[in-house]
Amino acid sequence: MKRPGEWIKSWKHRRERLRQRPVADFAYRVVVGVVGLAVLAVGIVAIPYPGPGWAIVFVGLAILASEFSWAHRTLAFTRERYDSVMAWFRRQGRWVQALGAVFTAAVVVATLWLFGAVGWSAGLLGLDHPALDSPIGLGA
């Protein structure tokens, strides 16, 4: 098994050989772009939910940053902003942190309601009520 340093060196060598073939290089960059944007989109959708939303965003940006300089700059900016906001949030009192948790919970419930998950799960429990159904007709 290769050590991490050897693997990186081998990958860089393969990538440089690929750059010498314009069509293959373009195809590779397109694949990286599509995969990176898909991962980034999933991460953005997952941000308000409990779990690794921000981690997925950073992975998507890292995939894009492997080929695109704008993504590298965006990744650095986003990391810096995320770290500063989280440091600020940790310095706040318990009531601000509780308000943040309540806001997050409200966003989660609202999106689940919009996507019809609230009405669907309430129907499983026999709690059918029109107010629980999605206002945009999803999940019916």
C-alpha positions in Angstrom: 0.0 0.0 0.0 1.3 3.5 -0.9 1.9 6.0 1.8 -0.1 9.3 1.6 2.8 11.2 0.2 3.4 8.7 -2.6 -0.3 8.6 -3.5 -0.4 12.3 -3.9 2.7 12.4 -5.9 1.4 9.6 -8.2 -2.0 11.5 -8.6 -0.2 14.7 -9.5 1.8 12.9 -12.1 -1.3 11.4 -13.7 -3.1 14.7 -13.6 -0.3 16.4 -15.4 -0.3 13.8 -18.1 -4.0 14.3 -18.5 -3.5 18.0 -18.9 -1.4 17.3 -22.0 -4.5 15.9 -23.7 -7.0 18.8 -24.2 -10.1 16.7 -24.8 -9.5 14.4 -21.9 -8.6 17.4 -19.7 -11.8 19.2 -20.7 -13.9 16.0 -20.0 -12.2 15.6 -16.6 -12.9 19.2 -15.7 -16.5 18.8 -16.7 -16.9 15.7 -14.6 -15.2 17.4 -11.6 -17.6 20.4 -12.1 -20.7 18.3 -12.3 -19.8 16.1 -9.3 -18.6 19.1 -7.2 -21.8 21.2 -8.0 -24.0 18.2 -7.1 -22.3 17.6 -3.8 -22.4 21.4 -3.1 -26.1 21.5 -3.9 -26.8 18.6 -1.5 -24.8 20.3 1.2 -26.7 23.6 0.8 -30.0 21.8 1.0 -28.8 20.0 4.1 -27.5 23.1 6.0 -30.5 23.7 8.1 -31.0 20.1 9.1 -29.2 18.3 11.9 -26.2 16.6 10.5 -23.3 17.3 8.3 -24.7 20.0 6.0 -21.8 22.4 6.3 -19.3 19.5 6.0 -21.0 18.4 2.7 -20.7 22.1 1.5 -17.0 22.1 2.2 -16.5 18.7 0.5 -18.3 20.0 -2.6 -16.2 23.2 -2.6 -13.0 21.1 -2.1 -13.9 18.9 -5.1 -14.4 22.1 -7.2 -11.3 23.7 -5.8 -9.2 20.8 -7.1 -9.8 22.2 -10.6 -11.1 25.7 -10.4 -9.4 28.7 -8.8 -12.7 30.5 -8.1 -13.8 27.6 -6.0 -10.5 27.6 -4.1 -11.1 31.3 -3.2 -14.7 30.6 -2.3 -13.7 27.7 -0.1 -11.1 29.8 1.8 -13.7 32.7 2.2 -16.5 30.3 3.3 -14.2 28.5 5.8 -13.1 31.8 7.3 -16.7 33.1 7.5 -18.0 29.9 9.0 -15.3 29.8 11.7 -15.9 33.4 12.6 -19.7 33.0 12.8 -19.4 29.9 14.9 -16.8 31.5 17.2 -19.2 34.5 17.7 -22.1 32.1 18.3 -20.2 30.2 21.0 -19.4 33.5 22.8 -23.1 34.4 23.0 -25.3 33.8 26.0 -27.4 30.7 26.4 -30.6 32.6 25.3 -29.0 33.5 21.9 -27.9 29.9 21.5 -31.4 28.6 22.4 -32.9 31.1 19.9 -30.6 29.7 17.2 -31.7 26.2 18.0 -35.4 27.3 17.9 -34.8 29.0 14.6 -33.1 25.9 13.1 -35.9 23.7 14.4 -38.5 26.1 12.8 -36.7 26.0 9.4 -36.6 22.2 9.6 -40.3 21.9 10.4 -41.3 24.5 7.8 -39.4 22.7 5.0 -40.7 19.3 6.1 -44.2 20.8 6.0 -43.7 22.3 2.5 -42.4 19.0 1.2 -45.4 17.2 2.6 -43.5 15.1 5.2 -45.5 16.5 8.1 -48.9 15.6 6.6 -47.7 12.2 5.5 -46.3 11.2 8.9 -49.3 12.6 10.7 -51.5 10.5 8.3 -49.6 7.4 9.4 -50.6 8.2 13.0 -54.2 8.9 12.1 -53.9 12.6 12.7 -55.2 13.8 9.4 -55.8 17.6 9.3 -55.8 20.0 6.4 -53.4 22.4 8.1 -50.7 19.6 8.1 -50.9 19.1 4.4 -48.3 20.9 2.1 -49.5 24.2 0.8 -47.8 23.5 -2.5 -49.3 20.1 -2.9 -46.3 17.9 -2.4 -46.4 14.7 -0.5 -50.1 14.1 -1.3 
